[in-house]
Each structure stands twice: as C-alpha cells, then as structure tokens.
C-alpha cells in the first residue's frame, strides 16, 4: 500500500529498503541494529530523491510577476 504512493522505481525501492531496515531493528541485536540504521539512511535518501523528482515535475519553471 505504501509502495503505491510513489510512481517511480526509486521511491518504491526506498520504501522497501526502509521496511527491511525496520525489521532489522526489531531483532534488537546490536550488530543488526547498526546495519539497519545504515540501510534506513539509504532508504530515506531514495525516498527523498523520489520526492524531489515529483516536486521538480510540478513546480512551474517560470515565476509569474504580479503588477
């Protein structure tokens, strides 16, 4: 359901990577939690890239001047 919020594959990959990272955190094993933190940072970066792509798509290129 969350994956459908992103149309690009970058956003979908970010969501899936973040879900895997959360599962690693739930194990409560210190080594897995450290790895999960690093993986979550990667997932967050992918989601941010997808959001910036959407923002660029819907932001007007020229700003209109009001007189």
GIZIHU-V562190 format. One record per pair of residues at least 12 apart in sequence whose ideal C-beta (glycine too) atoms are under 6 Angstrom apart, sorted by the first residue. I is the first residue (numbers start at 1). GAP is how many residues later the second one is. Records with the same first field share a line. If there is no record, write none. Layout:
I=GAP / GAP
This chain:
2=13
3=12
6=44
8=42
10=36 / 39 / 40
11=39
13=33
14=29 / 32 / 33
17=22 / 25 / 26
18=22 / 25
21=15 / 18 / 19 / 22
24=12
